[in-house]
Amino acid sequence: MTEGLALIISAPIIWLVGKKLNHNKKDEVYVNKETGEEVTIGPKHTFFFIPIQYWGLIWGILGILHLFLPL
C-alpha cells in the first residue's frame, strides 16, 4: 500500500519537472543548402522515447492500480 502512495505522490512531481524541462526549449532551425529542407534541433528530455512529463501520468496510473489491485 505504501508503494502505491509513493507512486501517486511522486507522479505530479515528475509531471512538473518534465513540463519544465521540455517547455523551455530553445529550438534551432537549420536549412540544408542543397535540398532546402529545414531541420529543427532542440533538447528533448525523454525516457524510453516517452517525454518525461508523460511518465508522471504513467506513474500515477501505476500507483492507483497498486492501491486497488493485489500486485
Helices and strands as residue ranges (DSSP letters): H 2-23, E 28-31, E 38-41, E 46-47, E 50-51, H 52-68
